[in-house]
Amino acid sequence: MTLHSQFRRSSRCLAVATGLVVALGGLSPVFANDIDEIQRRDLALIQTQIEQIKVVVDRIDARQSNADPATTRVYFDIPRLRVDLEAISHGIDGYLAPDRLLPRELRPLDGDYLDDRGR
C-alpha cells in the first residue's frame, strides 16, 4: 500500500470520526429512562465501531512510525484523532449514564397576580 493510499484511507477514518463528533455534539445528558431502547442500541453500536476504529488507528500508527523521515513529508495526526475518539466515547457514556440527575428546567415566574376583571 502506498503512502498516498494509506493517507487517503486515514483521512476517511478521520472524516468518520469528525462526522460522529458533529452528529453527537448536540446530544445533552438526559434521564436514563428517557432514552428509548433503539437509541440505546444505536449508541452502543457507535461505541463498538469506535473501538474498531481504534484498532485501525493503532495499525496506522504502527505503519506510520516505521515510515522513513527522509522520504515521508506528510504524517497523519494520530494523537489528535485519539483525543477526538475518546471525546466521542466519553460523550456517549455521559449521555447514557449521567453522573447525576440534572435539575429540571424551571419556568420563570410571572409575578403579576392581579386579576382585575372590572370589579
VMD Tcl script that draws the C-alpha trace (Angstrom):
set ca {
  {0.00 0.00 0.00}
  {1.47 3.36 -0.99}
  {1.76 6.25 1.41}
  {-0.77 8.18 -0.66}
  {-3.43 5.46 -0.46}
  {-2.67 4.98 3.23}
  {-3.14 8.71 3.78}
  {-6.46 8.68 1.88}
  {-7.67 5.74 3.98}
  {-6.60 7.53 7.16}
  {-8.44 10.63 6.00}
  {-11.63 8.59 5.67}
  {-11.25 7.40 9.27}
  {-10.84 10.98 10.34}
  {-13.89 12.00 8.33}
  {-15.97 9.32 10.07}
  {-14.72 10.41 13.48}
  {-15.38 14.07 12.66}
  {-18.87 13.22 11.46}
  {-19.56 11.46 14.73}
  {-18.36 14.45 16.71}
  {-20.65 16.76 14.74}
  {-23.61 14.39 14.88}
  {-23.30 13.73 18.59}
  {-22.30 17.23 19.57}
  {-25.92 18.25 20.05}
  {-26.67 15.47 22.49}
  {-27.23 16.61 26.02}
  {-27.45 14.36 29.08}
  {-30.94 13.11 29.90}
  {-32.51 10.77 32.36}
  {-31.62 7.16 31.58}
  {-35.31 6.25 31.36}
  {-35.87 8.91 28.68}
  {-33.66 7.08 26.17}
  {-35.58 4.57 24.09}
  {-34.13 1.12 23.53}
  {-33.43 1.62 19.82}
  {-31.42 4.77 20.54}
  {-29.55 2.97 23.32}
  {-28.64 0.13 20.92}
  {-27.59 2.58 18.21}
  {-25.30 4.41 20.62}
  {-23.86 1.09 21.82}
  {-23.20 0.25 18.15}
  {-21.33 3.53 17.74}
  {-19.25 2.68 20.82}
  {-18.38 -0.71 19.26}
  {-17.45 0.96 15.99}
  {-15.22 3.43 17.82}
  {-13.38 0.50 19.41}
  {-12.89 -0.98 15.92}
  {-11.64 2.37 14.63}
  {-9.13 2.47 17.50}
  {-7.70 -0.86 16.30}
  {-7.29 0.57 12.79}
  {-5.72 3.72 14.23}
  {-3.20 1.56 16.10}
  {-2.28 -0.17 12.83}
  {-1.92 3.17 11.05}
  {0.23 4.46 13.90}
  {2.49 1.41 13.75}
  {2.97 1.72 9.99}
  {3.47 5.46 10.19}
  {6.12 5.10 12.90}
  {8.05 2.85 10.50}
  {7.96 5.48 7.74}
  {11.32 6.84 6.63}
  {11.52 10.52 7.69}
  {13.83 11.19 4.74}
  {11.13 10.25 2.25}
  {7.96 10.98 4.23}
  {6.83 14.57 4.34}
  {3.20 14.28 5.50}
  {2.10 12.45 8.63}
  {-1.39 11.79 9.93}
  {-2.08 13.37 13.35}
  {-2.79 10.17 15.29}
  {-2.78 11.75 18.79}
  {-5.43 14.28 17.77}
  {-7.61 11.54 16.29}
  {-7.29 9.51 19.50}
  {-8.34 12.51 21.59}
  {-11.39 13.03 19.36}
  {-12.38 9.36 19.56}
  {-12.09 9.45 23.36}
  {-14.19 12.62 23.47}
  {-16.94 10.99 21.40}
  {-16.89 7.85 23.51}
  {-16.91 9.83 26.75}
  {-19.80 11.96 25.46}
  {-21.89 8.90 24.65}
  {-21.12 7.39 28.07}
  {-22.12 10.66 29.75}
  {-25.35 10.75 27.76}
  {-26.32 7.16 28.55}
  {-25.31 7.26 32.22}
  {-25.03 10.81 33.55}
  {-23.14 11.21 36.83}
  {-26.20 12.69 38.50}
  {-29.73 13.60 37.59}
  {-29.93 17.00 36.03}
  {-32.26 19.59 37.54}
  {-35.46 20.20 35.70}
  {-35.63 23.45 33.82}
  {-37.64 25.87 35.90}
  {-40.27 28.06 34.30}
  {-39.91 31.75 35.08}
  {-42.46 33.14 37.50}
  {-44.99 35.57 36.10}
  {-45.06 37.75 39.22}
  {-48.29 39.53 38.24}
  {-51.15 38.05 40.25}
  {-53.67 40.85 39.90}
  {-56.83 39.50 38.36}
  {-58.73 42.66 37.52}
  {-61.99 41.58 35.95}
  {-63.53 45.00 36.03}
  {-64.64 44.94 39.67}
}
mol new
graphics top color blue
foreach p $ca { graphics top sphere $p radius 0.5 }
foreach p [lrange $ca 0 end-1] q [lrange $ca 1 end] { graphics top cylinder $p $q radius 0.2 }
display resetview
